[in-house]
Amino acid sequence: MDSRLPSIDEAHYRVAPTTVVELGPVVGMWEATGGDVSALRVDRLPISSTSLWSRPAVPDPLGVTLRLHFDVKAALGFEHAVISRYLIDVQRRSRVGDVIGHHQVLRCVGPERMTALGWGRSWTVDHVLIDADGQVLQTEAFTAVGYHPSMGVPRGARLPQSGSDEAQWTIRSLSRAAAACRVWSPVHHDPGAARRSGLPGVIACTQHLAAMLEQDALRNGNGTGVDRGRGRGGGATRLDLRMRRTLFATRAT
């Protein structure tokens, strides 16, 4: 293992439980990502909302979320990276009044290889969220791909079909959803920043896509990517999102 990399399977960036879960930001996130806010429950909040409390509510250059991910990216010499897989595994769903803490763990680093975005490498970071008693609420596993951008639209980029729902996605709607999810990376807000990263345009953030998957499962009961019934409190307890194609805005307004 490269000596520049953080240690594997050890906790990094511990934050003690201090942030109290409130309903308002959850409602804002759920609405901005297309969910039915009338169905929200204060005692069993959406699993895609729990990590709100680990991210700054406004853009903050000092409040870098998932800092371990950026440490790994820098150590490996990549300027750009995207999340290719996002897994939420829940022990207990969060509720209004919980006090949240968290830490990060580097699980693995893959070999160099050619990716759809250019020559790159993958790694996985766990983000572990705990309650005031130190009990694990849920673990988010982020698998990222660092890359040196190729020219043009990335191989495998998903171009929305004319007339589809995705064709109606706009920079404003994706940026609004990212802000409600407290995700401030420029590629989710600024077309220029997205293009400099080798992306076709402003892209949907991981938390936006996770909320959409959870909402679809709740509406349709199809269970796609979601395991139900395990753990306390009922509801979805595992969500597995794999980003095989880039979803991006096609219009400016």
C-alpha positions, -999 to +999 in steps of 0.1 A: +000+000+000+012+035-009+028+051+022+011+084+013-024+069+019-043+072+052-043+039+072-069+014+062-097+002+086-089+028+112-113+057+122-105+091+109-120+125+114-141+117+145-169+142+153-186+137+186-224+136+187-234+173+188-258+180+159-295+176+167-318+162+140-346+186+131-375+180+107-372+212+086-340+203+067-354+168+061-386+182+046-366+205+024-344+177+011-373+153+005-393+180-014-363+191-035-356+156-046-392+148-055-406+131-024-440+133-008-435+153+024-469+144+037-457+108+042-427+118+064-426+105+100-407+121+128-398+087+144-386+070+112-369+095+089-358+086+054-325+067+055-312+090+027-315+120+050-295+109+080-261+122+067-275+157+063-263+163+098-226+156+089-226+183+062-226+221+064-259+239+059-243+266+037-211+265+015-181+265+038-145+260+024-134+248+058-163+224+062-152+197+038-175+167+038-160+132+036-125+146+041-109+112+040-121+107+004-103+140-005-072+129+013-071+097-007-078+115-040-049+139-033-025+111-022-032+093-054-026+124-075-061+129-089-077+163-095-111+148-103-133+120-089-169+108-090-189+084-068-196+052-087-214+033-059-232+044-027-244+019-001-264+027+030-267+000+057-289+009+086-290-003+122-316+022+133-334+048+113-328+083+126-356+104+142-362+140+152-343+148+184-314+123+177-279+138+183-256+128+155-218+122+154-197+105+128-163+092+116-147+079+084-129+047+075-108+039+044-118+003+034-098-004+002-079+011-027-080-006-061-054-008-089-049+017-117-071+010-147-089+026-176-123+039-166-152+054-186-139+089-176-102+083-183-072+066-167-080+062-130-083+042-098-111+033-073-113+035-035-141+030-008-146+051+022-171+043+050-189+072+067-203+059+100-230+079+117-237+074+155-262+086+181-256+102+215-249+068+231-222+060+205-244+034+188-242+031+151-273+045+132-260+037+097-230+033+076-226+049+042-200+033+019-188+056-009-169+040-037-152+067-058-133+067-091-104+091-094-095+099-130-076+120-155-104+133-178-107+121-214-120+145-240-156+147-249-187+131-234-176+102-212-181+067-225-214+054-210-228+089-203-265+088-202-281+112-227-318+117-218-343+108-245-364+137-259-397+139-240-385+118-210-386+130-174-348+132-174-349+155-204-367+180-182-339+182-156-323+216-154-293+231-139-315+249-114-334+218-103-302+198-098-285+226-080-315+232-058-316+195-049-279+194-041-282+225-019-311+209+000-289+178+004-261+201+017-238+190-011-217+220-024-193+205-048-192+228-079-199+200-104-235+199-090-240+237-094-216+252-120-216+240-157-181+254-161-167+234-132-185+203-145-170+206-180-135+212-165-140+178-147-146+161-180-184+158-174-211+166-199-228+192-176-241+197-140-247+163-126-271+150-099-254+145-065-253+111-049-277+120-021-302+133-046-301+099-065-303+080-032-334+099-022-350+092-056-343+055-052-358+054-017-388+074-028-394+050-058-393+020-035-417+036-010-442+046-038-441+014-058-430-012-034-407-026-060-377-030-037-352-021-064-319-017-047-336-017-013-338-044+014-368-041+038-378-054+072-343-059+088-334-039+119-356-020+143-384+003+134-393-013+100-389+005+066-360+004+043-328-006+060-304-010+031-300+010-001-275+001-029-270+027-056-247+020-085-240+049-109-231+032-141-241+063-162-238+100-157-272+118-152-269+155-160-289+187-167-298+194-203-312+229-199-301+260-181-333+270-164 
